[in-house]
């Protein structure tokens, strides 16, 4: 596998892992049934979040960890779940690439 394909695989894994980590965080905070009800929203003002406020790994730093409307702080654990999921997925891809290469 060439360098471009490896980099693309790692970036894709980070994105998918971040999204899965984000969902795991929602399940952890709302519970299994609650995670399937309604849209993501600000816990302070209740405003439904728009698509660009929900991009894993990017939205939290770009919004500086605050709600765009009311300015309330978003818990750092939200970003932690996304980052943790991304790191696990990237690690899995790297291990898979190493194993696929063989001795």
Buried (B, 14 or more C-beta within 10 A) or exposed (E): EEEEEEEEBBEEBBBBBBBBBBBBBBBEBBEEEEBEEEEBEBEBEEBEBEEEBEBBBBBBEEBEBBBBEEEEEBEEEBBEBBBBBBBBBBEEBBEEBEEEEEE
